[in-house]
Amino acid sequence: MTKRGAADRRPDRAELEKLMSADMRAVTAQSDRIGRHFARQHEVNGTDFHALLHIMVAETAGTPLTSAQLRQRMDVSPAAITYLVDRMIDAGHIRREPDP
């Protein structure tokens, strides 16, 4: 018969979920801090920053976004996405390309 010390005890599912949840909150908080810092450094507001993230992820995956897809991902009106895209183009953050 072997004795199991506290160090040998495996955490149960509830403990693991609690630890994972805490880690996810910490990662999210750090990600938010990095995003705010980047936005300040590049004079981008929060909405534009989130749009840039969506655009960057899509570009990296090789699937560029249309304005309609970006609008859907950001859950904004057609007028709002037009204003956002035009503003970001005027600022030089993105460029509009024809859909092949």
PAKE-66154 format. One record per residue (C-alpha): x, y, z; residue in three letters. Coordinates in pm, whole numbers, plus 50000, padded with zeros to 5 digits. Example, Ala and Ser with C-alpha at 12.3 -4.5 7.8 and 13.67 -1.06 7.14 Angstrom:
residues 2
512304955050780ALA/513674989450714SER/
This chain:
residues 100
500005000050000MET/501415034049908THR/500765066950077LYS/499845096449861ARG/500965130449974GLY/499365163449884ALA/501855167749600ALA/500765134449450ASP/497055142749459ARG/495535150049121ARG/493125179249107PRO/489535170049032ASP/487585183748737ARG/486105212948933ALA/489565223649048GLU/490945221348694LEU/488035241748558GLU/488625267948827LYS/492345269748741LEU/491645271448368MET/489075298748421SER/491545319248626ALA/494225314548360ASP/491825325048083MET/490865356548276ARG/494545364948323ALA/495305359447953VAL/492285380447852THR/493295408648086ALA/496865408347953GLN/495615407247594SER/493375437347665ASP/496325456547811ARG/498465448747507ILE/495645458847275GLY/495095492047454ARG/498835499147444HIS/499025491247072PHE/495955512747001ALA/497455542347189ARG/500825538547016GLN/499185537846673HIS/496425562946746GLU/493675537646676VAL/490415537046870ASN/489065505147024GLY/486565497646748THR/489175502146476ASP/491605480446671PHE/489085452046692HIS/488385455546320ALA/492125453746250LEU/492355421846458LEU/489555405546256HIS/491195416645931ILE/494635404546040MET/493375370346148VAL/491505365845820ALA/494505377045613GLU/496795353445804THR/494395324845732ALA/494435334145363GLY/490765344345361THR/490515382145331PRO/487285397345463LEU/484675415845266THR/483035445745432SER/479905424645480ALA/481885397245659GLN/483625422745880LEU/480255438645958ARG/478875404846061GLN/481865396646282ARG/481715430446451MET/477915430146476ASP/477435465546349VAL/475065481246097SER/475905484445726PRO/476235522245770ALA/478585517746066ALA/480885493745880ILE/481005517245579THR/482005545945808TYR/484565524345991LEU/486155510645672VAL/486275545045507ASP/487845559945822ARG/490475532545838MET/491285536545468ILE/491625574345511ASP/493965568345807ALA/496095544545599GLY/495435514045818HIS/493795492945547ILE/493155493845175ARG/490175482544974ARG/490885456544706GLU/488505442544446PRO/487025408344520ASP/488365384844249PRO/
